Amino acid sequence: MQQSDATPRRSYGPWLRLGGTLGIAAFFLRVVLKQTSWHAVTARLETANWRMMIFGLFLFYAVYVFRGLRIYIITHGRMSLDRCTAAAVFYQMLLTYMPAGLGNVALPAILSKYGGVRTSSGTKMLIAIKLLDTAVICGLACIAGLTAAHLGPIFRSLSLFAGICAAIGLAGLFWPHRLGPIAIARWRRASRGKPSRVGDWIESTLTVTDAAAFHRRLPALFASSMLFGLGRVLANWTTLNALGVHLSVWQAGYQWAFVSLAGALPFQPPAGLGLSDAIRMALLFTLGQAVQSAAEVVVISRAIVAPLDMVMTLLSWLYLGRTSRLKSAD
């Protein structure tokens, strides 16, 4: 009588995906670095307008208060605005530096741990936030791409496609009671009606019990998301000009929006290292910048922002932990 082997087989899938994303990062980072030199980077740093650069960096992080305001609104003020802002920063940093979009699962966990929000409710909030981001970023990409100078017909067409994506995001926000059942019906058809935990989770997540209450909060949610996006566009325009890349605000908006959309790629390396740098360099090239100049700006931006991101991650995590302990003590 044969004895079955109950030892579970090792799954190498996660390791292969991680290796693949790191390989993509190394390849595209090499592409960017080959376009410039250390001497050219230091020369551009010496001629940079550092007052303008500091203002741009301040604005880059200050607009997180609008992300915090969005969480404050969507959680009915369950957390204070300062804690919501810290949660928004912490979530965004995890989303940025975890590969292949794995940081998405962090928001429900953060809201549960520091705000007492149920995981199912936090997941619904995550979906709403993703739809808001899709609508706002794609909308800005569409407007900026259609109005920015020195763009070819291919990139104008991409801007129109971004407009379609913005419309889809808005549809998900305005008619969740219609899109939810459609998605649930597709899942039931694919699973042949078999009960499962995944199916139960999908149904509870996509079922909106009070669409009218969500619609009442939607204008404020959309305004906070739009203010964040416009603030990031202005910060991008300021830092580019500080480094000697003189673009219009709409050109800077076009470049920021499409780099942000590239961050949603499923094979995105941690922090978009290499891949988003190459995309940003290519977008600056389409706006009339020389390849070497674009590579210098990308390398400098990466070298400045990465350490600041680490500081912001640590500060937001420590602040959430401290305020959580103080609340428990009260």
Buried (B, 14 or more C-beta within 10 A) or exposed (E): EEEEEEEEEEEEEEEEBBEBBBEBBEEBBEBBBEBBBEEBBEEBBEEBBEEBBEBBBEBBBEBBBBBBBBBBBBBEEBBBBBBBBBBBBBBBBBBBBBBBBBBBBBBBBBBBBBBEBEBBBBBBBBBBBBBBBBBBBBBBBBBBBBBBEEBEEEBEEBBEEBBEBBBBBBBBBBBBBEBBBEBBEEBBEEEEEEEEEEBEEBBEBBBBEEBEEBBEBBEBBBBBBBBBBBBBBBBBBBBBBBBEBEBBBBBBBBBBBBBBBBBEBEBBBBBBBBBBBBBBBBBBBBBEBEBBBBBBBBBBBBEBBEEEBEEBBEEBBEBBEEBBEEEEEE
